[in-house]
Amino acid sequence: IRTLKGGHGKPVSSLKLSPDQTQLASVAGDGNLCVWNVNNGELVSQISLGPAGLNEVAWSLNHRLAVVGDNGQVHLI
């Protein structure tokens, strides 16, 4: 069990493990996408996608991320 600290100012709405199982992506109602290192629990990347909350995150097989927001927009990262 590992506790990931920081990254979000509101509750997390979605978590997804990367295809190679080395990273964990999370999105929340604060509009932030965070990517975490699974092995050490460190925050690798944090991207603010605006004030709208984020509902869902998904990994593609080539390690790109798709994020869906409250406003209906889909972001490909």
Salt bridges, closest charged atoms under 4 A:
ASP20 OD2 - HIS63 NE2 3.69
ASP30 OD1 - HIS8 ND1 3.44
GLU56 OE2 - LYS16 NZ 2.43
